[in-house]
């Protein structure tokens, strides 16, 4: 007798073959009740691979993120999907997105009791309403891990880079390698604590190392392309001798476009975050000088390892040190 295939399991479970493939390969994005139907059907047909034990049931880990249009969060989401495919079918990793500027909606999603969750991984901004929601579900016993940025300072483990050190590193490069002396401009997204930490490290470095190149102007870009472009254009008018630019957040493509159009000859030393198609091209063309990439793939792996340990699926204690950010220049591409 031939071994059962996806079509056999789909027919037995009353679902499509695509659903069967996602469930058996741990790809997420399938409703828990359908996951259970697929697993029960696969076991009934004696599908020849490891399946969840009856007495343990399915374990759903929810990952909630923001800004699906950005390359960074696309990389983070894809990393969770790839890692989920390597886990036991017992573990379901469900990824979803919400709007970063709607804290009440994020809090509602965190508090949602409609689905049984074994763990919660958050990559969302901090806000009192969001923090209160995190503290409530954590007090109920739900393991919570913050990735990239903290949604609550009081509860939950954090996986991310040392953002203060990243800011200091950006300042070090500009102060030591800028093509001329003069004022330095920085942009950040103020609702993220990690961005504020980067700017604090950036500012502290310049305060501790005073000189002809100094940090003069901070703009709040909100990671919005249009706003970031306007801020940089204003800084260029205000400081014709601008020596350095540090973008502590996203929206690099708009800044790159401004520099391509108006300021390439100025020789501004530009440090930003995350390796994307835009920043790679800007490095190759000499528009950007240094990219600090925070390795979202490593953050996804660490955060899942922490949850798996909390729910008892592994005894291995993950590394507690911050994720190492990667310094990339044109020569390192």
N, C-alpha and C positions, 0 to 999 in steps of 0.2 A: 504494500500500500504506500502510495506517495505521501511524503510529508506535507502537512498543510502549508499553504502559502497565504500571502496577504489577502487574496480574493476570498479564500475560504473563511478566514477569520472575519473579514468585513461582512460577508453574507450571514455568518452566524451571529455577529454582534448587531447587525442592522445599521451599519455605518459605511462610509466610503473607504476605498483602499488607501486614499491619502491620509485619512484619519488614523488608520491602522499603522501606516508607516511612521507617522509622527509620534504615536504613542510608543511603539516598540523601539524606536530609536531615541526616545527621550527629548524630542525637539520642542515640547511645550506648545502653548497656544491651543490646547484642546480642553474642553470643559471636563471637570472631574467625573461627572456621571458617564460621559462617553469613554473616558479613560478606563473607568472601572468595567464597562461593558466589553471593551477590547481585551483587557487582561483576563477577564472571566472566560471569554470566548477562546482566547489563545490557550489557556490552561485546559479547557474542555476538549480542545482538539489536539492536546499534547504537542503544542508547538515546541520544537527542540531548542530552546534557549532559556536562560534563567529568567524567571518571572517572580513577582512579589509573593511573599508568603501570605496565606489567608489570614493568619492571626495578626499580622502587622498592618495590612492595608496599604493604601497609597499615601505617600508623603508629598505634599504640595508646598513648594517654596515659591513665594511670590516676589518678583522683582519689579519695583515701581520706579520709573525714570521720567525725565522731562526732555524737551527739545529734540524730538525724533528727526528733525530736519538737519541737525548738525552732524558733521563727520565724527566728532568725538563720541556722541551717544550712539551713533550707528555702530561704531567700533565696539563700544561697551556691550550693546545688545547682541551683536554677532558673537562676541566672546562668550556670553552666557549661553547662547544657542549651541555653540560648538562644544562647550564643556558639558552641557546637559546631555548631549548625544553620547558621551562616554560614561555616564552614570548608570547605575542599576535602574531598570524600568520601574522599580519601586518609587523612585524620586522623579517628580514632575516639576520642572522649572518653568513657571509661567511669567512671561515678560509683558509689561504693558506701559503705556505712557500717559502722562497727564500734563496739564498746562501749568507752567512754573509760576505764573502770576496770579493763580487762583488758589490761595492757601486753604480756603474752606473746602474746596473740592479735593485737594490733596489729603486733607485731614479726614474727609468722609471716606476716601478710598482706603486709608490706613485703618480706619475703624470698622470697615465693612465686615460684617459677620456672616455674610451670605455663603462664603466658601470656607471650608476648614483648611487652615494653613498650619504647616509645621515650622515655617520660618518666614521672615520678611526682610528683604534687602532693599534699602532705600537709596536712591540717588536723586534727592529733591532738596530744594533750598530750606533754610531755617526760617521759622516764623513762630510766634507764640502759640498760634492755633495748631500748627503742625507739631510742634514740640509737645503740646499737651496730649495730642492723639497718640504720639509715639510712647509717651510715658504710660498712658492708659493700657495699651495693648501689651506693653512690656510687663506691667504689673500683673496682668492676667496670665503671664507665663509664656508669651510668644517670644521666641528668640528674634532679636532685631540686630541687623548689621547696617551701618551707614557706609556707603562707598562713595568715593570722590569728595563728598562734602558731608558735614554733619547736619542732620535735621533736628537734633536735640543734643545739648551738651550734657544732659543729666543721665541719660540711659542709652544703652546700645554700644556695641563695639564699632570702632572706626577703622576703615581700610582706605588708605590714600597716601599720597606723597607727603613729605615735610614741606608744606607750602611756605612757611617762613624762610626755610633754607632756599627754596626756589627763588623767592623774591631777592634774597641776598645774592644769589648766584647771578641773576639778571643784572643787578647793580654792579657786581664785580666785573662782568664782561664789558659793560658800557664804560665804567670808569677807567678800566685798563686799556680798552681796545678801540674806543671811539676815535674817529679819524680827526677830530678837532675838539677843542674844549668849548664849553658853552652849556646852556640850560638843557634839562632832560624833562620829558613829558611822559606820563603814565596814564593808562586807562584801566578801569576795573568795573565789575558789576557789584554794586554794594550790598545786594541781598544775600550774597554768598560769603559766609565766614572765611572760606578758603581763599577767596580773592582778597579779602581784607587782610588776611595773614600774609599773603604775598606782598601786598603794598607796604605793610608794616616792616617786613624784612627788607624790602627795597629801600624804604625811607631810612631805616636804622643804619643800613650800610653807608649811605651817603652822609648821615650825621656823624658817624664814627670815622669817616675818611673824607674830611672836607678838602675841597680843592677847586680848581677852575671849572670843572665839570660838576654840576650840582642839580639835584632834583628840585624843580621849580613849580611844576603844575600837574594837578591830578584831575582827570575827567571821569565822569560816571557814564559809561557807554551802554550799560544794560545788555551787552552782547548783541545789540541791534546794529545791523550794517549801516543804515542811514545815519543814525546818531553818532556812531563811531567815526564815520567819515567827516561829519560836521565838526566834531571835536578836534580831530587832527587838523582839518583845514584852518580852524580858528587858532590852534597852537602855532601853525606855520606862519600865520599872519602876525601873531603876537611875538613870536621868537624867530626872526629870519635866520638867526645863527643856531637853530636847534641842533644839538649834538647827538641826542639819543632819544629813543622811543621804546617804552616797555608796555606791552599789552598783557595784562594779568589774566584776561579771560578769553572769550571767543570773538567772533566777528573780524578775524584777521583779513579776510578777503577784501573788505571795504577799505581797510587801511592800506593794504598792498596796492589797490587800484589808485588811491589818492597819491601814493608815493610814485607809482609808475607815471602818472599824468603830470605831476607838478614838482616833485622834489627829488628825482633821481640824482640830479647833479649836486644836490646839497650834501650828499654823503652821510646821511643820518644813520647811526648805528641802531638797528632794529632787533629787539629780542621779543619773542612771543612764545605762546604755548601751543602744543599739539601738532604733530606731523600729519598734514593733509595734502591733497593734490595742490591746493593753493599755496601752502607754505613751502612745499617741496619745490614748486616752480619758482617761488620768490627767492629761496635759497640759491637755486641754480643761477638765477639772473642777477644776484647781488642786491636785491631789494631788502631781503631779510639777511641777518647775519648769524643768529643763533635761534634754534627752536628747542624748548624744553618740553619733552613729551612725557606725560605721566603714566604711560603704559597701562591703558584701560584693561588689556587682556590679563595682566598680572593682578589687577584689582578685582576683576571678576573671579578669577581662580581662588584668590585668598578669601574673598567674602563667602563663596560657596563652601570652602573648606571649614570656615568658622561655623557656619550653620550646620553642616554635616556632623561636626564634632558635638555641637550643642544638642542635637537630636539623637546622638548615640550611634551614628553609622560609621564613625571612625574614632580611634583613640589617638590619632596623631595630632599633636598640637601644632597649629600653623605658626610660622614666624611672626613675632610681635613687632618687629622693626618696621618703620615706614617703608612703603614701596619706593624703590629707587627710581627717580626720574632720569630720563635719558637726555643727554646734551647732544644735539645734532647740528652740524655745520655743513656747508657746501661740500667740504672735503670728505665728510662722513656718509654722504648719500650713497 
